[in-house]
Amino acid sequence: MAEHVIVGAGTIGSRLALRLAGQGHDVRMVTRSGSGPVHPAIERVAADAADGARLADLTRGATALYNCANPPYHRWATDWPPLSDALLRAAERSGAVLVTTANLYGYGPVDGPMTEDTPLAAAEGTKGAVRNRMWRDALAAHAAGRVRATEARASDFYGPGVRDTGHLGTYVVPRLPAGKRGLVMQGDLDVPHSVTHVDDVTATLATLAADERAWGRAWHVPTAPAVSLREIARRIAVAAGVPDRGLRVLPRAAVSVGGLVVPFLRELAEVRYQFAAPFVLDSTAAQRTFGLEPVDLDTGLAQTVAWWRSRAQVAA
């Protein structure tokens, strides 16, 4: 019997599975393709997680059910509702704690650091509205005693394994050590912007699942103090031992044209506000309640550089 069931085998789902397996737990990963990391304690199952009955069967007897899924950016409005409903159904039938990996989109534009008490006021676009609907449904089910639910909200991911969909992924971290300028799709390079290490996300998910103090509310993932993207690029150069080549913001017109053929670029317009003004996550509550501390930013960036270099060596 799997103690922990994880839906999604992206960076977060895979690293969470390895973390739990390394702690001696049995893990079942559910994806359409049956993908996921190879480990004796990890069972990989090919299934459609939006099929509530099937997911409930796979979750029977589990301690926790983790939502680490990530539908294509441009399909959130169509893909998330049935998947979210299936996860709730499976949690209700199995009794597993539902732990959702979430982000900060639901807050919309903010004026000041975000805490868990910041109103979920996203009023435009689909992404914030979709996320808020998912959380309202989970919270209502929790309040009704049907499930035990919690949510971990993080800012933009960085760290080993973050690639094409990360703002500090393919177009920034591997370019700087190679002597090139990093490419940023949009934003002001000099305003503070929180970035969350992937290992802080997985540590928080595992903690929330096991601690009943976490259930019935959302928590911000412990995140290092925010600095500007320009400062992050400088620190990446230091970690890589190369001159700081800096970053270049692609012109809005170029992003718009690229969006005609690349859906991910087209969707960035909706979250442009996150990079135009300070976007700062306050994770004090989770740090004080659970004793969690975020990965130091310089340490995390060094790990990220090392991961990209190891990929380059394998490719060579």
C-alpha positions, 0 to 999 in steps of 0.5 A, a space after each residue: 500500500 502506498 502511504 503517499 500518492 503524488 499526482 504529477 511528475 514534474 520537478 516538484 512531484 519528482 523531487 517530493 517523491 524522492 524526498 519521501 522515498 528517502 525517508 522510508 515511505 512508500 510512494 505512488 506517482 500518478 501521471 498519464 504516461 506513468 513517468 517519474 523517478 526510478 526508486 525501489 519505494 516509488 511505484 509509477 502508475 499510468 492513469 488519468 488523474 482527472 478520472 475521480 473514480 480511478 484516482 480514488 482507487 489509487 489513493 485508497 488507504 493513503 495517508 496523503 494525496 499531493 497535487 503536484 500537477 501542472 497542466 499546460 499554461 494555456 489550458 488552465 481554464 479547461 484542464 484544472 477544474 476536472 482535475 481539481 474536482 477529481 482530487 477532492 473526490 479522491 481525498 474524500 473517499 480515501 481520507 487522505 490529506 489533500 496537499 496542493 502545490 499552489 502559487 501567488 496568482 490568486 492575490 493579483 497585483 499587490 501593494 506590499 509583501 504578501 502574507 496568507 492574509 492578503 485578500 485573494 483579489 485577482 480580478 482579471 484573467 483566468 489564472 488567479 480565478 482558476 486557482 482561487 476557485 480550486 482553493 475555495 472548493 477545497 476549503 469548503 470541503 474541509 469546513 464541511 468535514 468531507 476532507 482535510 485540506 491544505 495548500 502550499 503557496 510559492 513564488 517563482 520556482 528556481 533550483 535543480 530541475 527547473 527548465 523551460 517554464 521557470 523564469 530562472 530556467 533555460 533562458 537565464 541560468 545556463 546562459 550566464 556561465 556560458 558567457 551570454 546575457 540572460 534573457 528575461 521575458 518581461 519586467 523591471 530588473 531592479 525591483 525585488 522579486 521573491 523566488 522559491 527553491 524547489 526543495 523548500 517547496 517539497 519540504 513544506 508539502 511533506 510537512 503540511 501533510 503530516 502536521 494537523 496544525 497545517 490543515 484547513 488553511 494555506 501556507 507560504 513556502 519558506 522563501 529567502 529574502 527577495 532581491 532584484 533579478 539583476 542582483 540574482 544574475 550577479 550572484 549566478 555569475 559569482 557562483 559560476 566564477 564568470 564575469 557578470 554579463 547581466 540580463 536583457 529584457 525581451 521587447 514586449 513586441 517580441 514576446 507578443 510575436 513569439 506568443 503567436 506560436 508559443 502558447 507559454 509566451 502568450 500567457 505571460 501578459 496576464 502575469 506581467 504585473 508580477 515583474 513590473 513592481 515589487 513582488 515579495 512573499 512573506 513566509 514568516 507564518 510557516 517558518 515560525 509554526 513548523 520551524 522550516 528555514 528556506 535555502 539560502 539564495 546563494 546556496 540555491 543558485 550555486 546548486 542550480 548552476 551545478 545542476 545545469 553544468 552536470 546536464 551539459 557534461 552529460 550532453 557532451 
